[in-house]
Amino acid sequence: AEEMRAAFADESDDNIYSRFSNPNVQEFTDKVCALEGAEAGYATASGMSAVFGSFMALMKSGDHLLACRAMFGSTHNIITKYFAKFGIEYTYVDASADMSVWKKNIRPNTKMIFIETPTNPGLEILDIKALADLAHEHNIIFNVDNCFATPVAQQPIALGADLVLHSATKWMDGQGRVLGGVIVGKKELVQEIYLFCRNTGPALSPFNAWILSKSLETLDVRMERHASNALWISEQLQPHNKIKWLKYPFLPSHPQYEIAKKQMQTGGGIFCFELKGGLQAGRVFLDKLKMLSMTANLGDTRSIASHPASTTHAKLTEEERQAVAITPGLIRISVGLEHREDILQDILQALEGV
């Protein structure tokens, strides 16, 4: 009875209920903390529950969020469609804006700065160290979605981030098998998130945690192959006459190339490009692919092509898509572990049909 009392009073670390804690989940979380250099962590049922939990546990009615406009569609929907119900204000800043614009948009009630870098799906790069310094100068929580880079390529906490989020569904699993999310960072902030999530229930299942924990053992070697494939293929495709522009963080042509080289160890496993033919060209391109999969997911052993305008950002209005740089012919390629020549040849033959 005394042990049970102590556990419910948070005086011990005993596992009494899997919505609260679980050995498998703790092992996975501890590994991510080690990779990110974090004090503490909490694992969730999905990446979006990690995002939502980090927002709702740490902000309240009357608070203000400052965020980069370029972001994942579901995160955008949470901010624009649900924040008002909780009395939380927000302001978007363009990814290309300099620090003076970010500073200008800080309010007395700004509680958190939130960014993705690289952004999904447009691969904009934001200066983590500069934004961390700005946030701490004004006593603001700095929250970074590090899903696209993974801790193999980028460690935001070392650059000053207070919190780091991941959709573990993506690169951390790496094979499209399970859903999961994780939040790591400062102990006092993670504790607030834990208490919120313990009561609201977005807990990671023990089985999914076991899968993810095992997957982390190969994350480094997998990401090395994903990144080397992505860089080489993007170099080959960049001059193609049916591509309007192509972005990959470690291509010198990337607008924020210098920032990427400063804060990332590799460019990650994703590149994107805009087809000259727009929306219709994007649909034809996807239909012509033979080897690449067509899903809204990313971070798999298999290469995946997606058309954000009709998938991840489909529920946004045309104006909203334009605001977050989702153009009609934008194609995102999540580069897999296949031989790079095979991936390239499938993309080239699909481009010929556009």
C-alpha positions as MATLAB code, in Angstrom:
seq = 'AEEMRAAFADESDDNIYSRFSNPNVQEFTDKVCALEGAEAGYATASGMSAVFGSFMALMKSGDHLLACRAMFGSTHNIITKYFAKFGIEYTYVDASADMSVWKKNIRPNTKMIFIETPTNPGLEILDIKALADLAHEHNIIFNVDNCFATPVAQQPIALGADLVLHSATKWMDGQGRVLGGVIVGKKELVQEIYLFCRNTGPALSPFNAWILSKSLETLDVRMERHASNALWISEQLQPHNKIKWLKYPFLPSHPQYEIAKKQMQTGGGIFCFELKGGLQAGRVFLDKLKMLSMTANLGDTRSIASHPASTTHAKLTEEERQAVAITPGLIRISVGLEHREDILQDILQALEGV';
ca = [
       0.000    0.000    0.000;
       2.822    2.407    0.840;
       4.572    1.676   -2.458;
       1.335    2.358   -4.344;
       0.802    5.603   -2.439;
       4.345    6.760   -3.200;
       3.970    5.907   -6.881;
       0.742    7.876   -7.259;
       2.298   10.774   -5.359;
       5.211   10.816   -7.850;
       7.615   10.045   -5.024;
       8.933    6.970   -6.860;
       9.569    5.904  -10.444;
       7.539    2.699  -10.225;
       5.595    1.752  -13.348;
       1.974    1.467  -12.263;
       0.008    2.255  -15.424;
       1.163    2.437  -19.051;
      -0.556    5.759  -19.676;
       1.827    7.155  -17.038;
       5.026    5.225  -17.719;
       6.312    1.937  -19.075;
       9.791    0.330  -19.151;
       9.832    0.012  -22.956;
       8.743    3.610  -23.400;
      11.318    4.839  -20.901;
      14.109    2.964  -22.678;
      13.185    4.585  -25.992;
      12.923    8.025  -24.408;
      16.281    7.644  -22.665;
      17.936    6.789  -25.981;
      16.496    9.874  -27.681;
      17.624   12.026  -24.742;
      21.140   10.654  -25.164;
      21.129   11.381  -28.899;
      19.786   14.916  -28.447;
      21.720   15.771  -25.288;
      18.509   16.379  -23.336;
      17.839   16.333  -19.602;
      14.492   14.533  -19.864;
      11.903   13.299  -22.321;
       8.386   12.011  -22.831;
       7.193    9.747  -25.650;
       3.774   10.100  -27.256;
       1.497    8.139  -29.557;
       2.368   10.242  -32.612;
       4.400   13.220  -33.725;
       1.340   15.457  -33.708;
       0.491   14.536  -30.117;
       4.033   15.620  -29.238;
       3.485   18.954  -30.984;
       0.061   19.489  -29.410;
       1.245   18.422  -25.971;
       4.178   20.833  -26.064;
       1.810   23.676  -26.955;
      -1.039   23.007  -24.550;
       1.039   22.042  -21.522;
       3.140   25.197  -21.659;
       0.747   27.866  -22.958;
      -2.519   29.181  -21.580;
      -5.250   31.642  -22.488;
      -3.696   35.049  -23.119;
      -0.316   33.686  -24.220;
       1.227   34.279  -27.642;
       3.093   31.899  -29.963;
       5.634   33.178  -32.475;
       6.238   30.647  -35.245;
       7.749   30.254  -38.679;
       5.068   30.344  -41.359;
       6.539   27.358  -43.218;
       5.451   24.236  -41.373;
       3.671   20.894  -41.598;
      -0.017   21.147  -42.506;
      -1.376   19.534  -39.329;
       0.691   21.834  -37.111;
      -0.608   24.804  -39.088;
      -4.169   23.550  -38.573;
      -3.707   23.266  -34.799;
      -2.431   26.831  -34.613;
      -4.899   28.480  -36.983;
      -8.074   26.496  -36.242;
      -7.821   25.576  -32.555;
      -5.670   28.116  -30.721;
      -8.511   30.647  -30.689;
     -10.699   28.179  -28.771;
      -8.123   28.195  -25.991;
      -7.490   31.936  -26.116;
      -3.937   31.574  -27.436;
      -2.675   34.142  -29.939;
      -0.126   33.537  -32.672;
       2.007   35.366  -35.227;
       3.733   33.871  -38.258;
       7.114   35.021  -39.543;
       8.449   34.136  -42.993;
      11.309   31.638  -43.084;
      13.425   34.122  -45.027;
      12.991   36.898  -42.442;
      16.035   38.153  -40.562;
      16.275   38.363  -36.774;
      14.995   41.934  -36.695;
      11.606   40.748  -37.986;
      11.409   38.033  -35.356;
      12.355   40.528  -32.652;
       9.781   43.039  -33.899;
       7.006   40.445  -33.538;
       7.782   39.516  -29.938;
       5.030   40.712  -27.592;
       4.953   41.038  -23.802;
       2.801   37.871  -23.712;
       4.956   35.801  -26.112;
       5.449   32.485  -24.325;
       7.010   30.312  -27.030;
       8.898   30.449  -30.323;
       8.276   27.377  -32.472;
      10.064   26.323  -35.655;
      10.739   23.365  -37.894;
      14.140   23.233  -39.546;
      14.400   21.984  -42.187;
      10.742   22.807  -42.765;
       8.195   20.361  -44.134;
       7.993   20.168  -47.091;
       9.840   23.199  -48.481;
      13.192   22.573  -46.727;
      13.659   26.127  -45.484;
      16.510   26.385  -42.966;
      16.255   28.599  -39.887;
      19.165   29.712  -37.722;
      18.666   27.771  -34.487;
      21.414   29.514  -32.499;
      20.242   33.006  -33.444;
      16.622   32.235  -32.563;
      17.653   30.544  -29.309;
      19.604   33.636  -28.282;
      16.630   35.854  -29.132;
      14.211   33.655  -27.195;
      16.380   33.517  -24.090;
      16.985   37.263  -24.214;
      13.222   37.677  -23.752;
      12.660   34.694  -21.419;
      10.712   32.789  -24.085;
      10.577   28.997  -24.504;
      12.266   27.889  -27.739;
      10.683   24.764  -29.233;
      12.222   23.046  -32.301;
      10.747   20.293  -34.475;
      13.855   18.322  -35.466;
      12.031   15.545  -37.320;
      13.474   16.143  -40.794;
      17.102   16.347  -39.667;
      17.115   13.740  -36.852;
      19.682   14.010  -34.037;
      22.187   12.346  -36.370;
      22.321   15.478  -38.528;
      21.360   18.243  -36.095;
      21.283   18.774  -32.321;
      19.156   21.848  -31.508;
      19.675   21.615  -27.733;
      23.414   22.142  -28.188;
      22.495   25.297  -30.123;
      20.200   26.580  -27.371;
      16.778   24.975  -27.892;
      14.723   24.341  -24.753;
      12.599   21.599  -26.320;
      13.033   19.287  -29.304;
      10.206   17.335  -30.935;
      10.160   14.371  -33.293;
       7.641   12.359  -35.181;
       9.294    9.025  -34.433;
       7.029    7.558  -37.123;
       9.469    8.897  -39.697;
      13.249    8.413  -39.691;
      13.437    7.014  -36.163;
      11.331    4.000  -37.119;
      12.644    4.094  -40.656;
      10.462    1.324  -42.062;
       6.903    2.658  -41.950;
       5.808    0.212  -39.253;
       4.629    2.186  -36.229;
       3.418    5.589  -35.075;
       5.204    7.489  -32.332;
       6.369   10.868  -31.121;
       8.830   12.172  -28.569;
       9.551   15.425  -26.726;
      12.932   16.015  -25.072;
      14.557   19.000  -23.425;
      14.750   20.841  -20.126;
      13.554   18.740  -17.211;
      11.124   21.288  -15.785;
       9.420   21.806  -19.161;
       9.201   18.086  -19.917;
       7.667   17.514  -16.476;
       4.847   19.938  -17.306;
       4.273   18.151  -20.611;
       4.322   14.765  -18.867;
       1.660   15.845  -16.368;
      -0.547   17.170  -19.175;
      -0.158   14.056  -21.325;
      -0.544   11.673  -18.396;
      -4.056   13.020  -17.940;
      -5.015   13.532  -21.580;
      -3.701   10.141  -22.670;
      -1.561   10.329  -25.857;
       0.759    7.620  -24.520;
       3.105    5.635  -26.742;
       2.291    1.923  -26.743;
       4.941   -0.399  -25.242;
       5.142   -2.433  -28.456;
       5.712    0.648  -30.609;
       8.313    1.842  -28.107;
      10.158   -1.476  -28.418;
      10.157   -1.214  -32.225;
      11.409    2.379  -32.075;
      14.062    1.584  -29.493;
      15.472   -1.171  -31.689;
      15.297    1.104  -34.738;
      17.450    3.742  -33.046;
      20.311    1.238  -33.042;
      20.602    1.641  -36.827;
      19.586    5.313  -37.139;
      23.126    6.583  -37.690;
      24.049    4.139  -40.449;
      20.652    4.526  -42.131;
      20.782    8.314  -42.138;
      24.279    8.263  -43.612;
      22.944    6.318  -46.622;
      19.742    8.383  -46.889;
      21.740   11.619  -46.882;
      24.427   10.514  -49.335;
      21.759    9.240  -51.730;
      19.753   12.458  -51.416;
      22.738   14.720  -52.077;
      23.916   12.776  -55.130;
      20.450   12.462  -56.690;
      19.632   16.133  -56.132;
      22.919   17.100  -57.805;
      21.984   15.022  -60.862;
      18.432   16.381  -61.080;
      19.084   20.064  -60.438;
      19.789   21.005  -64.097;
      16.826   19.016  -65.525;
      14.850   21.085  -68.032;
      11.459   20.147  -66.559;
      12.390   21.235  -63.052;
      11.871   24.909  -62.217;
      13.953   24.739  -59.048;
      15.274   22.092  -56.660;
      16.149   22.386  -52.963;
      18.412   20.281  -50.802;
      20.059   21.785  -47.687;
      23.607   20.831  -48.707;
      23.377   22.121  -52.279;
      25.211   25.465  -52.609;
      22.176   26.777  -54.512;
      19.973   26.464  -51.410;
      19.034   29.972  -50.153;
      20.101   29.109  -46.592;
      23.034   26.864  -47.531;
      25.479   28.627  -45.196;
      23.156   28.206  -42.215;
      22.607   24.538  -43.070;
      26.353   23.879  -43.246;
      26.844   25.682  -39.937;
      24.279   23.751  -37.901;
      23.841   20.406  -39.695;
      26.250   17.501  -40.088;
      24.440   16.194  -43.200;
      21.671   17.579  -45.383;
      19.211   14.850  -44.405;
      17.278   12.435  -46.580;
      14.788   14.729  -48.327;
      14.868   17.032  -51.329;
      12.063   18.830  -53.108;
      11.520   20.436  -56.491;
       8.958   22.431  -58.432;
       7.832   21.112  -61.796;
       7.451   23.706  -64.526;
       4.045   22.305  -65.468;
       2.436   23.037  -62.093;
      -0.405   21.023  -60.551;
      -1.167   18.815  -63.545;
       2.513   18.052  -64.089;
       2.784   17.008  -60.445;
      -0.056   14.524  -60.792;
       1.301   13.099  -64.041;
       4.753   12.741  -62.489;
       3.389   10.691  -59.595;
       1.390    8.472  -61.938;
       4.490    7.755  -64.033;
       6.638    6.571  -61.129;
       7.284    2.832  -61.041;
       9.605    2.156  -58.104;
       9.018    5.095  -55.787;
       6.035    4.761  -53.460;
       3.278    7.366  -53.330;
       2.279    8.055  -49.734;
       2.002   10.993  -47.358;
       4.706    9.448  -45.176;
       8.483    9.915  -45.238;
      11.587    8.420  -43.693;
      11.232    4.856  -44.974;
      13.717    2.354  -46.356;
      11.800    2.832  -49.616;
      11.929    6.086  -51.535;
       8.654    8.004  -51.348;
       7.295   10.759  -53.574;
       4.525   13.048  -52.390;
       2.602   15.982  -53.782;
       1.945   18.234  -50.746;
      -0.744   20.317  -52.474;
      -2.963   17.236  -52.697;
      -1.834   15.381  -49.538;
      -0.209   16.886  -46.418;
      -1.460   20.411  -47.143;
      -4.657   19.533  -49.041;
      -6.981   20.904  -46.334;
      -5.417   24.345  -46.509;
      -7.009   26.983  -48.674;
      -5.145   28.154  -51.765;
      -4.195   31.320  -49.889;
      -2.909   29.304  -46.932;
      -0.847   27.058  -49.209;
       0.708   30.092  -50.853;
       1.477   31.549  -47.430;
       3.468   28.455  -46.430;
       5.155   28.140  -49.855;
       3.213   25.092  -51.045;
       3.253   25.610  -54.791;
       1.070   23.591  -57.228;
       3.907   21.588  -58.770;
       5.917   20.960  -55.602;
       7.196   17.390  -55.267;
       8.833   16.105  -52.079;
      11.135   13.096  -52.344;
      11.998   11.103  -49.233;
      15.071    9.218  -50.385;
      15.277    5.569  -49.374;
      18.049    3.041  -48.993;
      17.810    1.641  -52.514;
      20.733    1.996  -54.909;
      20.967    5.653  -55.880;
      21.014    4.893  -59.610;
      17.729    2.995  -59.332;
      16.068    5.909  -57.542;
      17.417    8.425  -60.049;
      16.363    6.416  -63.091;
      12.794    6.072  -61.839;
      12.551    9.827  -61.289;
      14.073   10.549  -64.706;
      11.686    8.244  -66.562;
       8.731    9.833  -64.740;
       9.962   13.303  -65.700;
      10.085   12.231  -69.336;
       6.349   11.588  -69.186;
       5.526   15.045  -67.831;
];
